[in-house]
Amino acid sequence: AALTLSTGFMACQDDFDTPNIEAPVAANKANITIAELKEMYWQDATNYAETVGAKEDGTHYYISGRVISSDEQSNVFKFISLQDETGAINFSVNSYNLYLNYNRGQEIVVDVTGMHIGKYAGLQQFGTPSYYENGSTWQVSFMSPEFFRGHIELNGVPQVEKLDTVTINSFSEL
């Protein structure tokens, strides 16, 4: 019994190899900037909804950007905001705890073809069309998380240091 017990202690190894982390690699690359896409689908109306079509040659539109939002501390509710070097746009996703899968600094490539872009209360965003009865117009609101996942690819690991941030020390500075 003593021999068996001592064998168990000798089998312990505290020199573990560092596990390899396989970073996701997106198969697609952006072929339009966020600013260009927003301009293509911009309307002055407070609410509207349109479907992003394919290019004239039938290829899809892809944007990419880094996640700049986080719902970890409840400061963003059911939104994922992506920013590239030209601008930012929101994705209204009907899910909680989005930060668990989409951390700040994570690069995401989005196939926006077939997605719905428009405004909700004046904010241009991606979502699902819904009818706004008070104004008798269409708007975009929460899309299903499954629909969102079907249009995105993660690229690499989150890199918060690549985010363009501004620190505001007081409300008067704002």
C-alpha positions in Angstrom: 0.0 0.0 0.0 2.9 2.3 0.8 4.5 1.6 -2.5 1.3 2.3 -4.4 0.8 5.6 -2.5 4.4 6.7 -3.1 4.0 5.9 -6.9 1.1 8.4 -7.0 3.3 11.2 -5.6 6.1 10.4 -7.9 3.8 10.6 -11.0 3.0 14.3 -10.3 4.6 16.7 -12.7 4.7 20.4 -12.0 6.5 21.3 -15.2 3.7 21.6 -17.7 4.1 22.7 -21.3 2.3 25.9 -22.2 -0.8 25.0 -24.2 -1.0 26.3 -27.7 -3.7 28.7 -28.3 -5.1 28.5 -31.8 -6.3 31.9 -32.8 -9.2 32.0 -35.2 -8.3 33.2 -38.7 -11.0 34.8 -40.9 -11.3 33.4 -44.4 -12.6 36.7 -45.7 -11.2 40.2 -45.7 -12.9 43.6 -45.7 -13.6 45.0 -49.1 -15.4 48.2 -47.9 -14.8 50.5 -44.9 -17.4 51.1 -42.3 -17.7 54.8 -43.3 -18.2 53.8 -47.0 -20.9 51.3 -46.1 -22.7 53.8 -43.8 -22.6 56.4 -46.5 -24.0 54.0 -49.1 -27.1 53.2 -46.9 -27.5 56.6 -45.2 -30.9 58.2 -45.1 -31.9 61.3 -43.2 -35.0 59.7 -41.8 -35.2 59.0 -38.0 -36.2 55.4 -38.7 -35.8 53.2 -41.7 -34.6 49.6 -42.7 -32.9 48.3 -45.8 -31.3 45.0 -46.7 -27.7 45.2 -47.8 -27.5 43.8 -51.3 -24.6 42.1 -53.1 -22.2 44.0 -55.4 -23.0 44.3 -59.1 -20.8 41.3 -59.8 -22.6 39.2 -57.2 -19.8 39.2 -54.6 -20.6 40.1 -51.0 -19.7 43.2 -49.0 -17.4 42.6 -46.0 -16.4 45.0 -43.2 -14.0 44.4 -40.4 -13.3 46.2 -37.2 -12.5 45.7 -33.5 -15.1 45.4 -30.8 -15.1 48.6 -28.8 -18.1 47.9 -26.6 -18.6 45.6 -23.6 -21.7 44.7 -21.6 -19.6 43.2 -18.8 -20.4 46.1 -16.5 -23.8 46.8 -18.0 -22.7 50.0 -19.8 -23.9 48.6 -23.2 -27.1 46.7 -23.6 -27.5 44.1 -26.4 -25.1 45.9 -28.7 -21.8 45.1 -30.3 -20.0 48.1 -31.6 -17.2 47.7 -34.2 -14.7 50.3 -35.2 -12.2 50.4 -38.1 -9.9 53.3 -39.0 -12.8 55.2 -40.7 -15.7 54.9 -38.2 -17.8 52.7 -36.1 -21.2 51.0 -36.3 -23.5 49.1 -33.9 -25.0 45.6 -34.2 -28.2 45.2 -32.2 -28.1 41.6 -31.0 -30.8 40.1 -28.8 -28.4 38.5 -26.3 -26.9 39.1 -22.9 -23.3 38.8 -21.8 -22.0 39.4 -25.3 -18.6 40.1 -23.8 -18.1 36.4 -23.2 -17.8 35.8 -26.9 -16.9 39.2 -28.3 -14.2 40.8 -26.1 -13.1 44.4 -26.4 -10.3 44.4 -29.0 -11.5 41.3 -30.9 -11.3 41.8 -34.6 -14.4 40.6 -36.4 -15.0 40.3 -40.2 -18.7 40.7 -41.0 -20.4 39.6 -44.2 -23.0 42.3 -44.3 -24.7 41.1 -47.5 -28.2 40.1 -46.6 -28.1 41.9 -43.2 -30.4 44.8 -42.4 -29.1 48.3 -41.9 -31.1 51.3 -40.9 -31.9 53.5 -38.0 -33.5 53.1 -34.6 -34.4 56.4 -33.0 -31.9 58.2 -35.2 -29.0 55.8 -34.7 -27.7 53.9 -37.8 -27.1 50.3 -37.0 -27.6 46.7 -38.1 -30.5 44.7 -36.7 -33.8 43.1 -37.7 -36.6 45.2 -39.3 -39.5 46.0 -37.1 -42.5 48.3 -37.6 -42.5 51.5 -35.6 -46.2 52.3 -35.2 -46.0 55.8 -33.7 -44.1 57.0 -36.7 -45.6 54.6 -39.2 -42.1 53.6 -40.4 -39.7 50.7 -40.4 -36.7 50.6 -38.0 -34.0 48.1 -37.1 -33.9 46.5 -33.7 -32.5 43.3 -32.1 -31.4 40.6 -34.5 -31.1 37.0 -33.2 -27.7 35.9 -32.0 -27.8 33.0 -34.4 -28.3 35.3 -37.3 -25.4 37.5 -36.2 -23.1 34.5 -35.7 -23.9 33.3 -39.2 -22.5 36.5 -40.7 -19.3 36.9 -38.7 -15.8 35.5 -38.4 -13.4 36.1 -35.6 -9.9 37.1 -36.6 -7.1 36.6 -34.1 -7.2 37.2 -30.4 -8.5 40.3 -28.7 -5.9 43.1 -28.7 -7.2 46.0 -26.5 -4.1 48.0 -27.1 -5.1 48.5 -30.7 -8.3 50.3 -29.8 -8.5 54.1 -30.4 -9.5 55.4 -27.0 -9.9 58.8 -25.3 -9.7 59.2 -21.6 -12.1 61.7 -20.1 -11.2 62.6 -16.5 -14.3 64.7 -15.6 -17.7 65.5 -17.0 -16.6 69.1 -17.6 -13.9 67.9 -20.0 -16.6 66.1 -22.0 
